[in-house]
Amino acid sequence: MCEACAQISPQKELFMYDIVAEDPKTAARAGVFHTAHGDIKTPVFMPVGTKGTVKGMLPGGVEDLGAQIILANTYHLACRPGETVVEELGGLHEFMQWHKPILTDSGGFQVFSHEGLVKLEDNGVGFRTDDYDGAHVFWTPERNMEIQQALGADIVMQLDQCPGYPAERSFVERAVELSSSWGERCFKAHTKKDQALFGIVQGGMHLDLRIRSLNHLENCGEFPGYGIGGYSVGEDHETMFETLAPLASQYMPKHKPRYLMGVGNPTTLVQGVACGIDMFDCVLPTRTARSGTAFSSLGRMNMHNAKYTHDKGPLDESCTCPVCTGGYSRGYIRHLVMQKEMLGGILLTMLNLYFLLNLMNLAREAILQGTYKEFLDNWMSSPAANDY
């Protein structure tokens, strides 16, 4: 099917996921997910704007790079400025001046990263905001839904517990049971009709626990999509794909988007698409940019490296982003990085975001043409795969 034929009418029902092409040799698929603020073509990478901004970027600049949807973080926005303030100022779209789709994660990952400051109960989770004012806070699933509905994103995530790796099976099993219970309560508490609530599949590296988690959520109600959480939490990527690949390709519902949470290096995105993943997000492209690292067709490039000092060439000759086509040399970018000039981080942020956004566009085109297996093989044999 050609791209023009795959266009979806704007009259389509909210949160319907239309699959427009499936690759014949892999589990990759191309689709369109309909939200109140526009359609999202998949596979898609979603830049992260944790505190209401993609660091170093104007919203229009992020859009110009090709972003269809961005993320914001519930924990951080609930702490500062507070969901009531965001709601008073028009909700996240008006607050951020981003008028395309937005996804908010539940903030659960940030909560549980406080480790010793967290008190876990069946009813919810208590924690101390030591990175802000040190306040003691208790979130129930219902309270989490209240916050996310006030923020007003198009897609919101259930409150869940994300176990790290390695972890005892009993600990992971307990996290599955708790996340399943909280998912059911989030589903019952969520009432905003123009907002999609996604459940989150947990289970660590245990496929049977992943399937149990998914089945429980499917029995709770009609979640329009699913996040897959608890990966990239300490395990190597080979271990991750041992369970992720069969989970996505064999067990996840076909006509709902599958969102692999918090994974963002290019090769994992390419491999994830082959497994049937539709959506990705990660701070990696922006965070590594601020530390002087770039994605490229040659693999990861560390701009602290002295070999770039006298290099007049563009960072990536095969890249068509505004940085690589704008006359900025490797030598100049290295100078900015070494002098800690903010422009260095901004230029690398632009390049890294474009690289992943364009990569997903190329992946989508390969799926539409029925050649994704060849696309995957070519990527894995290229220098670009040396990115992790």
Buried (B, 14 or more C-beta within 10 A) or exposed (E): EEBEEBEBEEEBEBBBBBBBBBBEEBBBBBBBBBBBBBBBBBBBBBBBBBBBBBBBBEBEBBBEBBBBBBBBBBBBBBBEBEBEEBBEEEBBBEBBEBEBBBBBBBBBBBBBBBEEBBEBEEBBBBBBBEBEEEEEBEBBBBBBBBBBBBBBBBBBBBBBBBBBBEBEEEBBBBBBBBBBBBBBBBBEBBEBEEBBBBBBBBBBBBBEBBBBBBEBBBEBBEBBBBBBBBBBBEBEBEBBBEBBBBBBBEEBBEEBBBBBBBBBBBBBBBBBBBBBBBBBBBBBBBBBBBEBBBBBEBBBBBBEEEEBEEBEEBBBEEBEBBBBEEEBBBBBBBBBBBEEEEBBBBBBBBBBBBBBBBBBBEBBBBBBBBBBBEBBEBBEEEEBBEBE
